[in-house]
Amino acid sequence: MSEKNEPSVWQGFKTFLMRGNVVDLAVAVVIGAAFTNIVNSVVKGVINPLVGAVGTKNLDHYSSCLTPCKVAADGTAEEGIPIMWGSVLGAALNFLITAAVVYFLMVLPMSKFLARQAARKKAKESAQEIVEVTELEVLKEIRDALLAQRGQGDGRP
């Protein structure tokens, strides 16, 4: 029986799980799920009542019919084809609020932070270059001064 140097399936799976990207993704999914609850609460508690000032508080009640709709006493459609555009509007509002919060509270501050870090790194590198150039210039000036003294003092090169 020949030995294989290949990692086992379990070891490969373990290595895959321990990568930073997988862990980051798992954290993002959990945070996203928790954040979804917050956004849904904001839409139901704030946005829907604001919309309710004009019409109904529940966006799901906004609908139109392609053909004349007859509604039963319990609120279900007996005939016709209802288009529940209020549900789509509510989902779109949820998405827009989520996207805005993620952008303004996470993406924008992180991009500003990374830009500041890059600027600091660039400033540090340019300062280091200035110091190196300055030291080189000083050494050249010292050399030139020594050569000038040697040439004036005793006539030897």
C-alpha positions in Angstrom: 0.0 0.0 0.0 1.5 3.4 -1.0 1.3 6.4 1.3 -0.2 9.6 -0.1 1.1 13.0 1.0 -2.2 14.6 0.1 -4.3 16.0 3.0 -7.4 14.1 3.9 -10.8 15.5 3.1 -11.4 16.3 6.8 -8.1 18.2 6.9 -8.9 20.1 3.7 -12.4 21.0 5.1 -10.8 22.2 8.4 -8.3 24.3 6.5 -11.1 25.8 4.4 -13.2 26.7 7.5 -10.2 28.3 9.3 -9.5 30.7 6.4 -10.2 34.3 7.4 -12.7 34.8 4.5 -15.0 32.1 5.6 -15.1 33.3 9.2 -15.6 36.9 8.1 -18.5 35.8 5.8 -20.1 33.8 8.6 -19.9 36.8 11.0 -21.3 39.0 8.2 -24.3 36.7 7.7 -25.1 36.6 11.4 -24.8 40.3 11.8 -26.9 40.8 8.6 -29.6 38.6 10.0 -29.7 40.5 13.3 -29.6 43.8 11.4 -32.6 42.7 9.2 -34.7 42.5 12.3 -33.8 46.1 13.3 -34.6 47.4 9.8 -37.9 45.5 9.7 -38.8 47.0 13.0 -38.0 50.5 11.8 -40.1 50.0 8.7 -43.1 48.6 10.6 -42.8 51.1 13.5 -41.8 54.3 11.7 -42.1 54.1 7.9 -45.5 52.3 7.8 -47.2 54.8 10.2 -45.9 57.7 8.1 -47.3 56.0 5.1 -50.4 55.3 7.1 -50.9 59.0 7.6 -51.9 59.0 3.9 -53.5 55.6 3.7 -53.3 52.3 5.5 -50.6 51.5 8.0 -49.8 48.2 6.5 -48.2 48.5 3.1 -49.3 44.9 2.2 -52.9 46.3 1.9 -52.0 48.4 -1.1 -52.9 46.5 -4.2 -54.4 46.9 -7.7 -56.4 44.4 -9.9 -55.8 43.5 -13.5 -59.4 42.5 -13.8 -62.2 43.6 -11.6 -61.7 42.1 -8.1 -64.5 40.9 -5.9 -63.4 40.6 -2.3 -65.0 38.2 0.2 -66.0 39.3 3.7 -62.7 37.9 5.2 -60.6 40.1 2.9 -59.5 37.4 0.4 -60.0 37.9 -3.3 -62.7 35.7 -4.8 -62.2 36.8 -8.4 -59.7 38.9 -10.3 -56.0 39.1 -10.4 -54.7 41.2 -7.5 -51.2 42.8 -7.8 -49.8 43.4 -4.3 -47.6 46.3 -5.1 -47.6 47.4 -1.4 -45.6 44.4 -0.5 -43.0 45.2 -3.2 -42.9 48.8 -1.9 -42.3 47.6 1.7 -39.5 45.3 0.5 -37.9 48.1 -1.5 -38.1 50.4 1.5 -36.4 47.7 3.7 -33.7 47.3 1.1 -33.1 51.0 0.7 -32.9 51.6 4.5 -30.6 48.6 4.9 -28.3 49.8 2.1 -28.2 53.3 3.4 -27.4 52.3 6.9 -24.7 49.8 5.8 -23.2 52.5 3.5 -23.3 55.4 6.0 -22.4 53.4 9.1 -20.0 50.9 7.7 -18.7 51.5 4.2 -18.1 55.2 4.3 -16.3 55.3 7.6 -14.1 52.3 6.6 -13.2 53.9 3.3 -12.3 57.2 5.1 -10.2 55.3 7.6 -8.4 53.4 4.9 -7.7 56.7 3.0 -6.3 58.2 6.1 -4.1 55.2 6.7 -2.8 55.4 3.1 -2.1 59.1 3.5 -0.2 58.5 6.7 1.8 55.8 5.1 2.6 58.0 2.1 3.6 60.9 4.3 5.8 58.7 6.4 7.5 57.3 3.2 8.0 60.8 1.8 9.4 62.0 5.1 11.8 59.1 5.1 12.9 59.9 1.5 13.4 63.6 2.5 15.6 62.5 5.4 17.6 60.2 3.2 18.0 62.9 0.5 19.0 65.5 3.1 21.6 63.2 4.7 23.1 62.5 1.2 23.2 66.2 0.5 24.9 67.0 3.8 27.5 64.3 3.2 28.2 65.8 -0.3 28.6 69.2 1.2 31.0 67.9 3.8 33.0 66.1 1.1 33.1 69.3 -1.0 34.2 71.4 2.0 36.9 68.9 2.9 38.2 68.9 -0.7 38.1 72.7 -0.7 40.1 72.9 2.6 42.6 70.3 1.4 43.1 72.2 -1.9 43.6 75.6 -0.2 45.6 74.6 2.8 48.8 72.8 1.7 48.4 72.6 -2.1 48.1 68.8 -2.1 45.2 67.2 -3.8 
